Amino acid sequence: MLVNYRTVRLASARVESLQWELDAAQERFGSVLRNAAELGVGHDALSRAAGLTVEELQDILGADVELL
């Protein structure tokens, strides 16, 4: 089997780029959730809007680090 190393490198770079994008999106998501909660949005309404269970939302709101 012939391995095209350039294709492998390009695919690897694309995965890394997508991981950076996902990390940034998760940070923004967590920030928006925390801001909404601080403004008094109820956890039930916020979890429904975010597509999360209340437990998942509480994990995010209680986390000292950003989403991974």
PDB file of N, CA, C, O and CB in Angstrom:
ATOM      1  N   MET A   1       0.835  -1.179   0.000  1.00  0.00           N
ATOM      2  CA  MET A   1       0.000   0.000   0.000  1.00  0.00           C
ATOM      3  C   MET A   1       0.880   1.241   0.000  1.00  0.00           C
ATOM      4  O   MET A   1       1.797   1.365   0.812  1.00  0.00           O
ATOM      5  CB  MET A   1      -0.950  -0.002   1.209  1.00  0.00           C
ATOM      6  N   LEU A   2       0.600   2.133  -0.892  1.00  0.00           N
ATOM      7  CA  LEU A   2       1.350   3.376  -1.009  1.00  0.00           C
ATOM      8  C   LEU A   2       0.761   4.411  -0.055  1.00  0.00           C
ATOM      9  O   LEU A   2      -0.438   4.686  -0.083  1.00  0.00           O
ATOM     10  CB  LEU A   2       1.334   3.899  -2.470  1.00  0.00           C
ATOM     11  N   VAL A   3       1.610   4.974   0.779  1.00  0.00           N
ATOM     12  CA  VAL A   3       1.165   5.985   1.735  1.00  0.00           C
ATOM     13  C   VAL A   3       1.549   7.356   1.202  1.00  0.00           C
ATOM     14  O   VAL A   3       2.709   7.613   0.879  1.00  0.00           O
ATOM     15  CB  VAL A   3       1.783   5.742   3.147  1.00  0.00           C
ATOM     16  N   ASN A   4       0.579   8.207   1.120  1.00  0.00           N
ATOM     17  CA  ASN A   4       0.826   9.576   0.693  1.00  0.00           C
ATOM     18  C   ASN A   4       0.980  10.426   1.959  1.00  0.00           C
ATOM     19  O   ASN A   4      -0.010  10.822   2.573  1.00  0.00           O
ATOM     20  CB  ASN A   4      -0.337  10.114  -0.233  1.00  0.00           C
ATOM     21  N   TYR A   5       2.220  10.700   2.336  1.00  0.00           N
ATOM     22  CA  TYR A   5       2.494  11.409   3.574  1.00  0.00           C
ATOM     23  C   TYR A   5       1.952  12.827   3.555  1.00  0.00           C
ATOM     24  O   TYR A   5       1.571  13.351   4.602  1.00  0.00           O
ATOM     25  CB  TYR A   5       3.973  11.433   3.836  1.00  0.00           C
ATOM     26  N   ARG A   6       1.909  13.447   2.417  1.00  0.00           N
ATOM     27  CA  ARG A   6       1.358  14.798   2.306  1.00  0.00           C
ATOM     28  C   ARG A   6      -0.122  14.772   2.676  1.00  0.00           C
ATOM     29  O   ARG A   6      -0.594  15.660   3.385  1.00  0.00           O
ATOM     30  CB  ARG A   6       1.555  15.366   0.869  1.00  0.00           C
ATOM     31  N   THR A   7      -0.843  13.792   2.218  1.00  0.00           N
ATOM     32  CA  THR A   7      -2.262  13.654   2.550  1.00  0.00           C
ATOM     33  C   THR A   7      -2.445  13.443   4.048  1.00  0.00           C
ATOM     34  O   THR A   7      -3.357  14.002   4.657  1.00  0.00           O
ATOM     35  CB  THR A   7      -2.889  12.486   1.769  1.00  0.00           C
ATOM     36  N   VAL A   8      -1.581  12.643   4.626  1.00  0.00           N
ATOM     37  CA  VAL A   8      -1.641  12.392   6.074  1.00  0.00           C
ATOM     38  C   VAL A   8      -1.383  13.688   6.829  1.00  0.00           C
ATOM     39  O   VAL A   8      -2.109  14.012   7.769  1.00  0.00           O
ATOM     40  CB  VAL A   8      -0.610  11.305   6.497  1.00  0.00           C
ATOM     41  N   ARG A   9      -0.354  14.435   6.427  1.00  0.00           N
ATOM     42  CA  ARG A   9      -0.046  15.705   7.092  1.00  0.00           C
ATOM     43  C   ARG A   9      -1.194  16.696   6.954  1.00  0.00           C
ATOM     44  O   ARG A   9      -1.537  17.378   7.920  1.00  0.00           O
ATOM     45  CB  ARG A   9       1.235  16.311   6.515  1.00  0.00           C
ATOM     46  N   LEU A  10      -1.787  16.784   5.778  1.00  0.00           N
ATOM     47  CA  LEU A  10      -2.908  17.697   5.568  1.00  0.00           C
ATOM     48  C   LEU A  10      -4.113  17.314   6.424  1.00  0.00           C
ATOM     49  O   LEU A  10      -4.767  18.177   7.008  1.00  0.00           O
ATOM     50  CB  LEU A  10      -3.301  17.716   4.093  1.00  0.00           C
ATOM     51  N   ALA A  11      -4.395  16.031   6.492  1.00  0.00           N
ATOM     52  CA  ALA A  11      -5.515  15.565   7.314  1.00  0.00           C
ATOM     53  C   ALA A  11      -5.256  15.856   8.787  1.00  0.00           C
ATOM     54  O   ALA A  11      -6.162  16.268   9.511  1.00  0.00           O
ATOM     55  CB  ALA A  11      -5.752  14.058   7.104  1.00  0.00           C
ATOM     56  N   SER A  12      -4.041  15.645   9.221  1.00  0.00           N
ATOM     57  CA  SER A  12      -3.674  15.922  10.603  1.00  0.00           C
ATOM     58  C   SER A  12      -3.820  17.408  10.916  1.00  0.00           C
ATOM     59  O   SER A  12      -4.334  17.773  11.973  1.00  0.00           O
ATOM     60  CB  SER A  12      -2.241  15.460  10.879  1.00  0.00           C
ATOM     61  N   ALA A  13      -3.377  18.253  10.016  1.00  0.00           N
ATOM     62  CA  ALA A  13      -3.488  19.697  10.209  1.00  0.00           C
ATOM     63  C   ALA A  13      -4.951  20.125  10.271  1.00  0.00           C
ATOM     64  O   ALA A  13      -5.313  21.000  11.057  1.00  0.00           O
ATOM     65  CB  ALA A  13      -2.764  20.448   9.082  1.00  0.00           C
ATOM     66  N   ARG A  14      -5.781  19.514   9.451  1.00  0.00           N
ATOM     67  CA  ARG A  14      -7.211  19.843   9.452  1.00  0.00           C
ATOM     68  C   ARG A  14      -7.853  19.451  10.773  1.00  0.00           C
ATOM     69  O   ARG A  14      -8.655  20.206  11.321  1.00  0.00           O
ATOM     70  CB  ARG A  14      -7.929  19.143   8.290  1.00  0.00           C
ATOM     71  N   VAL A  15      -7.508  18.278  11.288  1.00  0.00           N
ATOM     72  CA  VAL A  15      -8.041  17.843  12.579  1.00  0.00           C
ATOM     73  C   VAL A  15      -7.618  18.818  13.673  1.00  0.00           C
ATOM     74  O   VAL A  15      -8.434  19.205  14.509  1.00  0.00           O
ATOM     75  CB  VAL A  15      -7.560  16.409  12.917  1.00  0.00           C
ATOM     76  N   GLU A  16      -6.362  19.212  13.673  1.00  0.00           N
ATOM     77  CA  GLU A  16      -5.885  20.152  14.687  1.00  0.00           C
ATOM     78  C   GLU A  16      -6.624  21.481  14.580  1.00  0.00           C
ATOM     79  O   GLU A  16      -6.993  22.068  15.597  1.00  0.00           O
ATOM     80  CB  GLU A  16      -4.370  20.375  14.546  1.00  0.00           C
ATOM     81  N   SER A  17      -6.840  21.952  13.373  1.00  0.00           N
ATOM     82  CA  SER A  17      -7.572  23.195  13.171  1.00  0.00           C
ATOM     83  C   SER A  17      -8.998  23.091  13.704  1.00  0.00           C
ATOM     84  O   SER A  17      -9.491  24.004  14.366  1.00  0.00           O
ATOM     85  CB  SER A  17      -7.591  23.563  11.692  1.00  0.00           C
ATOM     86  N   LEU A  18      -9.646  21.983  13.414  1.00  0.00           N
ATOM     87  CA  LEU A  18     -11.007  21.779  13.911  1.00  0.00           C
ATOM     88  C   LEU A  18     -11.043  21.691  15.431  1.00  0.00           C
ATOM     89  O   LEU A  18     -11.995  22.152  16.060  1.00  0.00           O
ATOM     90  CB  LEU A  18     -11.604  20.516  13.307  1.00  0.00           C
ATOM     91  N   GLN A  19     -10.009  21.102  16.018  1.00  0.00           N
ATOM     92  CA  GLN A  19      -9.949  21.017  17.485  1.00  0.00           C
ATOM     93  C   GLN A  19      -9.837  22.413  18.096  1.00  0.00           C
ATOM     94  O   GLN A  19     -10.464  22.695  19.117  1.00  0.00           O
ATOM     95  CB  GLN A  19      -8.753  20.140  17.933  1.00  0.00           C
ATOM     96  N   TRP A  20      -9.039  23.288  17.473  1.00  0.00           N
ATOM     97  CA  TRP A  20      -8.926  24.670  17.949  1.00  0.00           C
ATOM     98  C   TRP A  20     -10.267  25.384  17.838  1.00  0.00           C
ATOM     99  O   TRP A  20     -10.668  26.101  18.755  1.00  0.00           O
ATOM    100  CB  TRP A  20      -7.850  25.434  17.152  1.00  0.00           C
ATOM    101  N   GLU A  21     -10.960  25.190  16.721  1.00  0.00           N
ATOM    102  CA  GLU A  21     -12.272  25.809  16.533  1.00  0.00           C
ATOM    103  C   GLU A  21     -13.270  25.308  17.571  1.00  0.00           C
ATOM    104  O   GLU A  21     -14.036  26.092  18.131  1.00  0.00           O
ATOM    105  CB  GLU A  21     -12.797  25.529  15.121  1.00  0.00           C
ATOM    106  N   LEU A  22     -13.262  24.006  17.827  1.00  0.00           N
ATOM    107  CA  LEU A  22     -14.167  23.421  18.812  1.00  0.00           C
ATOM    108  C   LEU A  22     -13.859  23.963  20.211  1.00  0.00           C
ATOM    109  O   LEU A  22     -14.775  24.300  20.961  1.00  0.00           O
ATOM    110  CB  LEU A  22     -14.060  21.883  18.795  1.00  0.00           C
ATOM    111  N   ASP A  23     -12.588  24.045  20.556  1.00  0.00           N
ATOM    112  CA  ASP A  23     -12.202  24.589  21.860  1.00  0.00           C
ATOM    113  C   ASP A  23     -12.722  26.020  22.029  1.00  0.00           C
ATOM    114  O   ASP A  23     -13.271  26.367  23.075  1.00  0.00           O
ATOM    115  CB  ASP A  23     -10.668  24.557  22.022  1.00  0.00           C
ATOM    116  N   ALA A  24     -12.547  26.837  21.004  1.00  0.00           N
ATOM    117  CA  ALA A  24     -12.999  28.229  21.064  1.00  0.00           C
ATOM    118  C   ALA A  24     -14.520  28.304  21.172  1.00  0.00           C
ATOM    119  O   ALA A  24     -15.046  29.112  21.938  1.00  0.00           O
ATOM    120  CB  ALA A  24     -12.518  29.004  19.826  1.00  0.00           C
ATOM    121  N   ALA A  25     -15.222  27.478  20.419  1.00  0.00           N
ATOM    122  CA  ALA A  25     -16.686  27.473  20.468  1.00  0.00           C
ATOM    123  C   ALA A  25     -17.179  27.021  21.844  1.00  0.00           C
ATOM    124  O   ALA A  25     -18.149  27.571  22.365  1.00  0.00           O
ATOM    125  CB  ALA A  25     -17.260  26.554  19.369  1.00  0.00           C
ATOM    126  N   GLN A  26     -16.522  26.034  22.426  1.00  0.00           N
ATOM    127  CA  GLN A  26     -16.919  25.558  23.753  1.00  0.00           C
ATOM    128  C   GLN A  26     -16.666  26.623  24.813  1.00  0.00           C
ATOM    129  O   GLN A  26     -17.461  26.770  25.741  1.00  0.00           O
ATOM    130  CB  GLN A  26     -16.164  24.271  24.111  1.00  0.00           C
ATOM    131  N   GLU A  27     -15.579  27.363  24.689  1.00  0.00           N
ATOM    132  CA  GLU A  27     -15.309  28.454  25.623  1.00  0.00           C
ATOM    133  C   GLU A  27     -16.393  29.513  25.528  1.00  0.00           C
ATOM    134  O   GLU A  27     -16.891  29.990  26.548  1.00  0.00           O
ATOM    135  CB  GLU A  27     -13.933  29.077  25.349  1.00  0.00           C
ATOM    136  N   ARG A  28     -16.766  29.888  24.292  1.00  0.00           N
ATOM    137  CA  ARG A  28     -17.825  30.883  24.105  1.00  0.00           C
ATOM    138  C   ARG A  28     -19.147  30.370  24.673  1.00  0.00           C
ATOM    139  O   ARG A  28     -19.874  31.117  25.329  1.00  0.00           O
ATOM    140  CB  ARG A  28     -17.986  31.232  22.609  1.00  0.00           C
ATOM    141  N   PHE A  29     -19.456  29.107  24.425  1.00  0.00           N
ATOM    142  CA  PHE A  29     -20.685  28.499  24.915  1.00  0.00           C
ATOM    143  C   PHE A  29     -20.740  28.558  26.440  1.00  0.00           C
ATOM    144  O   PHE A  29     -21.747  28.971  27.015  1.00  0.00           O
ATOM    145  CB  PHE A  29     -20.796  27.044  24.430  1.00  0.00           C
ATOM    146  N   GLY A  30     -19.673  28.153  27.081  1.00  0.00           N
ATOM    147  CA  GLY A  30     -19.607  28.195  28.542  1.00  0.00           C
ATOM    148  C   GLY A  30     -19.755  29.607  29.074  1.00  0.00           C
ATOM    149  O   GLY A  30     -20.435  29.831  30.076  1.00  0.00           O
ATOM    150  N   SER A  31     -19.123  30.554  28.408  1.00  0.00           N
ATOM    151  CA  SER A  31     -19.202  31.949  28.826  1.00  0.00           C
ATOM    152  C   SER A  31     -20.626  32.482  28.714  1.00  0.00           C
ATOM    153  O   SER A  31     -21.112  33.163  29.617  1.00  0.00           O
ATOM    154  CB  SER A  31     -18.257  32.806  27.989  1.00  0.00           C
ATOM    155  N   VAL A  32     -21.287  32.172  27.615  1.00  0.00           N
ATOM    156  CA  VAL A  32     -22.670  32.606  27.417  1.00  0.00           C
ATOM    157  C   VAL A  32     -23.580  31.984  28.474  1.00  0.00           C
ATOM    158  O   VAL A  32     -24.448  32.659  29.027  1.00  0.00           O
ATOM    159  CB  VAL A  32     -23.159  32.232  26.001  1.00  0.00           C
ATOM    160  N   LEU A  33     -23.380  30.703  28.750  1.00  0.00           N
ATOM    161  CA  LEU A  33     -24.192  30.035  29.769  1.00  0.00           C
ATOM    162  C   LEU A  33     -23.984  30.666  31.144  1.00  0.00           C
ATOM    163  O   LEU A  33     -24.946  30.915  31.870  1.00  0.00           O
ATOM    164  CB  LEU A  33     -23.857  28.540  29.822  1.00  0.00           C
ATOM    165  N   ARG A  34     -22.731  30.922  31.495  1.00  0.00           N
ATOM    166  CA  ARG A  34     -22.449  31.528  32.792  1.00  0.00           C
ATOM    167  C   ARG A  34     -23.044  32.934  32.884  1.00  0.00           C
ATOM    168  O   ARG A  34     -23.607  33.308  33.912  1.00  0.00           O
ATOM    169  CB  ARG A  34     -20.937  31.577  33.039  1.00  0.00           C
ATOM    170  N   ASN A  35     -22.917  33.709  31.808  1.00  0.00           N
ATOM    171  CA  ASN A  35     -23.480  35.063  31.814  1.00  0.00           C
ATOM    172  C   ASN A  35     -24.992  35.026  31.966  1.00  0.00           C
ATOM    173  O   ASN A  35     -25.553  35.809  32.733  1.00  0.00           O
ATOM    174  CB  ASN A  35     -23.102  35.808  30.529  1.00  0.00           C
ATOM    175  N   ALA A  36     -25.662  34.128  31.245  1.00  0.00           N
ATOM    176  CA  ALA A  36     -27.117  34.020  31.342  1.00  0.00           C
ATOM    177  C   ALA A  36     -27.531  33.622  32.757  1.00  0.00           C
ATOM    178  O   ALA A  36     -28.494  34.164  33.298  1.00  0.00           O
ATOM    179  CB  ALA A  36     -27.652  32.998  30.322  1.00  0.00           C
ATOM    180  N   ALA A  37     -26.817  32.694  33.344  1.00  0.00           N
ATOM    181  CA  ALA A  37     -27.134  32.264  34.703  1.00  0.00           C
ATOM    182  C   ALA A  37     -26.932  33.410  35.691  1.00  0.00           C
ATOM    183  O   ALA A  37     -27.733  33.591  36.609  1.00  0.00           O
ATOM    184  CB  ALA A  37     -26.268  31.057  35.102  1.00  0.00           C
ATOM    185  N   GLU A  38     -25.867  34.180  35.504  1.00  0.00           N
ATOM    186  CA  GLU A  38     -25.600  35.316  36.381  1.00  0.00           C
ATOM    187  C   GLU A  38     -26.673  36.388  36.246  1.00  0.00           C
ATOM    188  O   GLU A  38     -26.938  37.121  37.199  1.00  0.00           O
ATOM    189  CB  GLU A  38     -24.230  35.910  36.073  1.00  0.00           C
ATOM    190  N   LEU A  39     -27.293  36.488  35.072  1.00  0.00           N
ATOM    191  CA  LEU A  39     -28.366  37.454  34.855  1.00  0.00           C
ATOM    192  C   LEU A  39     -29.713  36.953  35.370  1.00  0.00           C
ATOM    193  O   LEU A  39     -30.715  37.665  35.300  1.00  0.00           O
ATOM    194  CB  LEU A  39     -28.474  37.782  33.383  1.00  0.00           C
ATOM    195  N   GLY A  40     -29.731  35.721  35.888  1.00  0.00           N
ATOM    196  CA  GLY A  40     -30.926  35.216  36.523  1.00  0.00           C
ATOM    197  C   GLY A  40     -31.776  34.262  35.706  1.00  0.00           C
ATOM    198  O   GLY A  40     -32.879  33.907  36.123  1.00  0.00           O
ATOM    199  N   VAL A  41     -31.286  33.842  34.555  1.00  0.00           N
ATOM    200  CA  VAL A  41     -32.041  32.866  33.779  1.00  0.00           C
ATOM    201  C   VAL A  41     -32.067  31.553  34.559  1.00  0.00           C
ATOM    202  O   VAL A  41     -31.029  31.075  35.016  1.00  0.00           O
ATOM    203  CB  VAL A  41     -31.418  32.667  32.353  1.00  0.00           C
ATOM    204  N   GLY A  42     -33.239  30.982  34.706  1.00  0.00           N
ATOM    205  CA  GLY A  42     -33.387  29.740  35.466  1.00  0.00           C
ATOM    206  C   GLY A  42     -32.683  28.579  34.790  1.00  0.00           C
ATOM    207  O   GLY A  42     -32.563  28.531  33.566  1.00  0.00           O
ATOM    208  N   HIS A  43     -32.224  27.655  35.597  1.00  0.00           N
ATOM    209  CA  HIS A  43     -31.481  26.507  35.070  1.00  0.00           C
ATOM    210  C   HIS A  43     -32.322  25.630  34.152  1.00  0.00           C
ATOM    211  O   HIS A  43     -31.813  25.096  33.168  1.00  0.00           O
ATOM    212  CB  HIS A  43     -30.948  25.674  36.210  1.00  0.00           C
ATOM    213  N   ASP A  44     -33.599  25.479  34.464  1.00  0.00           N
ATOM    214  CA  ASP A  44     -34.460  24.661  33.594  1.00  0.00           C
ATOM    215  C   ASP A  44     -34.569  25.279  32.206  1.00  0.00           C
ATOM    216  O   ASP A  44     -34.380  24.599  31.197  1.00  0.00           O
ATOM    217  CB  ASP A  44     -35.865  24.502  34.211  1.00  0.00           C
ATOM    218  N   ALA A  45     -34.874  26.567  32.164  1.00  0.00           N
ATOM    219  CA  ALA A  45     -35.020  27.258  30.870  1.00  0.00           C
ATOM    220  C   ALA A  45     -33.690  27.293  30.133  1.00  0.00           C
ATOM    221  O   ALA A  45     -33.639  27.087  28.920  1.00  0.00           O
ATOM    222  CB  ALA A  45     -35.552  28.696  31.072  1.00  0.00           C
ATOM    223  N   LEU A  46     -32.628  27.552  30.859  1.00  0.00           N
ATOM    224  CA  LEU A  46     -31.313  27.646  30.235  1.00  0.00           C
ATOM    225  C   LEU A  46     -30.865  26.296  29.691  1.00  0.00           C
ATOM    226  O   LEU A  46     -30.301  26.226  28.599  1.00  0.00           O
ATOM    227  CB  LEU A  46     -30.288  28.175  31.234  1.00  0.00           C
ATOM    228  N   SER A  47     -31.105  25.243  30.426  1.00  0.00           N
ATOM    229  CA  SER A  47     -30.700  23.917  29.943  1.00  0.00           C
ATOM    230  C   SER A  47     -31.500  23.528  28.696  1.00  0.00           C
ATOM    231  O   SER A  47     -30.948  22.948  27.761  1.00  0.00           O
ATOM    232  CB  SER A  47     -30.892  22.855  31.054  1.00  0.00           C
ATOM    233  N   ARG A  48     -32.796  23.845  28.680  1.00  0.00           N
ATOM    234  CA  ARG A  48     -33.602  23.557  27.478  1.00  0.00           C
ATOM    235  C   ARG A  48     -33.090  24.338  26.274  1.00  0.00           C
ATOM    236  O   ARG A  48     -32.949  23.786  25.183  1.00  0.00           O
ATOM    237  CB  ARG A  48     -35.087  23.894  27.727  1.00  0.00           C
ATOM    238  N   ALA A  49     -32.814  25.617  26.473  1.00  0.00           N
ATOM    239  CA  ALA A  49     -32.328  26.459  25.375  1.00  0.00           C
ATOM    240  C   ALA A  49     -30.977  25.974  24.853  1.00  0.00           C
ATOM    241  O   ALA A  49     -30.687  26.080  23.662  1.00  0.00           O
ATOM    242  CB  ALA A  49     -32.215  27.916  25.833  1.00  0.00           C
ATOM    243  N   ALA A  50     -30.158  25.442  25.756  1.00  0.00           N
ATOM    244  CA  ALA A  50     -28.817  25.003  25.381  1.00  0.00           C
ATOM    245  C   ALA A  50     -28.779  23.558  24.894  1.00  0.00           C
ATOM    246  O   ALA A  50     -27.756  23.099  24.385  1.00  0.00           O
ATOM    247  CB  ALA A  50     -27.884  25.163  26.550  1.00  0.00           C
ATOM    248  N   GLY A  51     -29.882  22.845  25.048  1.00  0.00           N
ATOM    249  CA  GLY A  51     -29.888  21.438  24.647  1.00  0.00           C
ATOM    250  C   GLY A  51     -29.099  20.560  25.592  1.00  0.00           C
ATOM    251  O   GLY A  51     -28.498  19.568  25.178  1.00  0.00           O
ATOM    252  N   LEU A  52     -29.103  20.927  26.865  1.00  0.00           N
ATOM    253  CA  LEU A  52     -28.369  20.180  27.885  1.00  0.00           C
ATOM    254  C   LEU A  52     -29.340  19.689  28.946  1.00  0.00           C
ATOM    255  O   LEU A  52     -30.436  20.227  29.101  1.00  0.00           O
ATOM    256  CB  LEU A  52     -27.258  21.052  28.523  1.00  0.00           C
ATOM    257  N   THR A  53     -28.926  18.664  29.670  1.00  0.00           N
ATOM    258  CA  THR A  53     -29.678  18.305  30.861  1.00  0.00           C
ATOM    259  C   THR A  53     -29.319  19.323  31.943  1.00  0.00           C
ATOM    260  O   THR A  53     -28.302  20.010  31.847  1.00  0.00           O
ATOM    261  CB  THR A  53     -29.367  16.828  31.324  1.00  0.00           C
ATOM    262  N   VAL A  54     -30.156  19.412  32.966  1.00  0.00           N
ATOM    263  CA  VAL A  54     -29.866  20.322  34.069  1.00  0.00           C
ATOM    264  C   VAL A  54     -28.537  19.939  34.722  1.00  0.00           C
ATOM    265  O   VAL A  54     -27.772  20.808  35.141  1.00  0.00           O
ATOM    266  CB  VAL A  54     -31.012  20.301  35.113  1.00  0.00           C
ATOM    267  N   GLU A  55     -28.268  18.638  34.804  1.00  0.00           N
ATOM    268  CA  GLU A  55     -27.014  18.174  35.413  1.00  0.00           C
ATOM    269  C   GLU A  55     -25.804  18.614  34.590  1.00  0.00           C
ATOM    270  O   GLU A  55     -24.794  19.048  35.143  1.00  0.00           O
ATOM    271  CB  GLU A  55     -27.022  16.643  35.555  1.00  0.00           C
ATOM    272  N   GLU A  56     -25.914  18.498  33.261  1.00  0.00           N
ATOM    273  CA  GLU A  56     -24.814  18.942  32.396  1.00  0.00           C
ATOM    274  C   GLU A  56     -24.585  20.440  32.550  1.00  0.00           C
ATOM    275  O   GLU A  56     -23.445  20.898  32.620  1.00  0.00           O
ATOM    276  CB  GLU A  56     -25.107  18.598  30.921  1.00  0.00           C
ATOM    277  N   LEU A  57     -25.675  21.198  32.601  1.00  0.00           N
ATOM    278  CA  LEU A  57     -25.561  22.646  32.786  1.00  0.00           C
ATOM    279  C   LEU A  57     -24.888  22.963  34.110  1.00  0.00           C
ATOM    280  O   LEU A  57     -23.998  23.811  34.166  1.00  0.00           O
ATOM    281  CB  LEU A  57     -26.944  23.313  32.723  1.00  0.00           C
ATOM    282  N   GLN A  58     -25.301  22.294  35.172  1.00  0.00           N
ATOM    283  CA  GLN A  58     -24.692  22.536  36.476  1.00  0.00           C
ATOM    284  C   GLN A  58     -23.208  22.203  36.471  1.00  0.00           C
ATOM    285  O   GLN A  58     -22.415  22.887  37.119  1.00  0.00           O
ATOM    286  CB  GLN A  58     -25.401  21.723  37.546  1.00  0.00           C
ATOM    287  N   ASP A  59     -22.827  21.160  35.746  1.00  0.00           N
ATOM    288  CA  ASP A  59     -21.403  20.816  35.624  1.00  0.00           C
ATOM    289  C   ASP A  59     -20.635  21.961  34.964  1.00  0.00           C
ATOM    290  O   ASP A  59     -19.546  22.328  35.404  1.00  0.00           O
ATOM    291  CB  ASP A  59     -21.223  19.508  34.807  1.00  0.00           C
ATOM    292  N   ILE A  60     -21.215  22.513  33.916  1.00  0.00           N
ATOM    293  CA  ILE A  60     -20.555  23.602  33.192  1.00  0.00           C
ATOM    294  C   ILE A  60     -20.476  24.852  34.068  1.00  0.00           C
ATOM    295  O   ILE A  60     -19.430  25.495  34.156  1.00  0.00           O
ATOM    296  CB  ILE A  60     -21.307  23.916  31.877  1.00  0.00           C
ATOM    297  N   LEU A  61     -21.587  25.184  34.712  1.00  0.00           N
ATOM    298  CA  LEU A  61     -21.623  26.385  35.544  1.00  0.00           C
ATOM    299  C   LEU A  61     -20.709  26.263  36.757  1.00  0.00           C
ATOM    300  O   LEU A  61     -20.181  27.264  37.243  1.00  0.00           O
ATOM    301  CB  LEU A  61     -23.045  26.664  35.998  1.00  0.00           C
ATOM    302  N   GLY A  62     -20.523  25.051  37.243  1.00  0.00           N
ATOM    303  CA  GLY A  62     -19.680  24.850  38.421  1.00  0.00           C
ATOM    304  C   GLY A  62     -18.222  24.595  38.102  1.00  0.00           C
ATOM    305  O   GLY A  62     -17.394  24.484  39.006  1.00  0.00           O
ATOM    306  N   ALA A  63     -17.906  24.500  36.826  1.00  0.00           N
ATOM    307  CA  ALA A  63     -16.527  24.171  36.428  1.00  0.00           C
ATOM    308  C   ALA A  63     -15.619  25.378  36.607  1.00  0.00           C
ATOM    309  O   ALA A  63     -15.991  26.510  36.299  1.00  0.00           O
ATOM    310  CB  ALA A  63     -16.481  23.685  34.961  1.00  0.00           C
ATOM    311  N   ASP A  64     -14.420  25.111  37.112  1.00  0.00           N
ATOM    312  CA  ASP A  64     -13.418  26.164  37.238  1.00  0.00           C
ATOM    313  C   ASP A  64     -12.648  26.362  35.951  1.00  0.00           C
ATOM    314  O   ASP A  64     -11.948  27.360  35.781  1.00  0.00           O
ATOM    315  CB  ASP A  64     -12.461  25.846  38.361  1.00  0.00           C
ATOM    316  N   VAL A  65     -12.781  25.407  35.044  1.00  0.00           N
ATOM    317  CA  VAL A  65     -12.090  25.484  33.757  1.00  0.00           C
ATOM    318  C   VAL A  65     -13.121  25.525  32.654  1.00  0.00           C
ATOM    319  O   VAL A  65     -14.290  25.206  32.871  1.00  0.00           O
ATOM    320  CB  VAL A  65     -11.122  24.289  33.560  1.00  0.00           C
ATOM    321  N   GLU A  66     -12.692  25.915  31.482  1.00  0.00           N
ATOM    322  CA  GLU A  66     -13.581  25.973  30.342  1.00  0.00           C
ATOM    323  C   GLU A  66     -13.928  24.566  29.877  1.00  0.00           C
ATOM    324  O   GLU A  66     -13.269  23.590  30.232  1.00  0.00           O
ATOM    325  CB  GLU A  66     -12.948  26.778  29.204  1.00  0.00           C
ATOM    326  N   LEU A  67     -14.980  24.492  29.075  1.00  0.00           N
ATOM    327  CA  LEU A  67     -15.383  23.200  28.496  1.00  0.00           C
ATOM    328  C   LEU A  67     -14.270  22.621  27.655  1.00  0.00           C
ATOM    329  O   LEU A  67     -13.486  23.347  27.043  1.00  0.00           O
ATOM    330  CB  LEU A  67     -16.652  23.353  27.647  1.00  0.00           C
ATOM    331  N   LEU A  68     -14.212  21.316  27.635  1.00  0.00           N
ATOM    332  CA  LEU A  68     -13.209  20.654  26.791  1.00  0.00           C
ATOM    333  C   LEU A  68     -13.880  19.838  25.735  1.00  0.00           C
ATOM    334  O   LEU A  68     -13.206  19.204  24.923  1.00  0.00           O
ATOM    335  CB  LEU A  68     -12.283  19.771  27.619  1.00  0.00           C
TER     336      LEU A  68
END
